[in-house]
Structure formats: structure tokens, C-alpha cells
Amino acid sequence: MKPGRPDDLTDLRRQTLIWIGVVIWLGFGYLITIPPAGPYADAVLMMFTVFVALVIPLVSLLIALAWVLALRARGRDYP
């Protein structure tokens, strides 16, 4: 038997906080990184930059959409 949850949004809150921590960790790591010189290092840094520039907004948008849907569903449950 599952223990009762005080709130249905507990998982979404936890996942949102984890995502915020990941974004801060990646941003801080990116800012303090001094890559070695050379064309390979420059290419890897550029690929990482493009990856981060695409993934962070996409996942953030998905989390925002999840919040909107969860809060709308919650609003329907409580008239």
C-alpha cells in the first residue's frame, strides 16, 4: 500500500528543483572551464555549447508545460 501524499505536485516540484540545480551546475562549470588550445578542443567546446543551447530551453519548456497542465488539472479538481 502506498503512503498518502500530502500534495500531487511533489514529484513535479522535486524534478523542477533538480533541473534548476543541473542548469546552475552546467552554467557554473561552463564559466570556469578553461579548455586546452587546439582545433579539437575548440570543436568539442562548440558542440557542447550548441547542445546546451538547444537542450536547456527545450527541457525548461517541457517543465513549464508540465506545470501548466498540472495546475490546470488541479484547478478542475477544486471548483
N, C-alpha and C positions, 0 to 999 in steps of 0.2 A: 504494500500500500504506500502510495506517495504521500509525503508530508504536505500539508497545506501550504500554499504560497500566500504571503500577505499581499502580493501585487503581481499581476500578469506581465508587467513590463520589466521585471527583474532581469531576465536574460538579455533583453534589448539594452538596458542600462549598462550591464556588465560588458557587453560586446562593444558598445559605444565608447566606454572608458578605455577598454583595451585598444581600440582603434586610435583614439586620441594619443595614447601612450606610444603606439607604434609610429605614428606620424611625427611626434616630437623626437623620438629616438632616431628615426631616419634623418630628420632635418638637422638635428644636432651633430650626428655622425657625418653627414654630408658637409656641414660647415667647417668642421675641424679636420677633415681629411686633407692631407697634402699628398696627392698622387705622385708617384715617380715620373720622371720625364720620359718621353718617348711616344712614338705614334700608337703603339699598342695600348699604353695606359690612357692616352687621350681618347682612343676609340671606346675603351671599356667605360670610361667616365661619361662619355657622351651617350652610350647605350643605357647606362644606369639613369642618367638624367632624363632621357626620353621615357624610360619605363616608369620612373617615379612620377613624371609629369602627366602620364596617362592613367596610372593606377590609382593614385591618391584621389583625384577628383571623381573618378568612376565609383570607387568604393564609398567615398563620402556621399555621393549622390544616392547610392543604394541604401545607405544607412538612413539618410534623411527621408527617403521614400518609405522605408520600413517604419520610421517614427510616425509619419503622416498617416499611413494605413492603420497602424496600431492605435493611434489616438482617435481616429475616426471610428474604428470598430468599438473602442471603449465608450465613445460618446453615444453610440447606438444602444449600448447595453444599459446606460443610465439616462433615462429620459428626463 
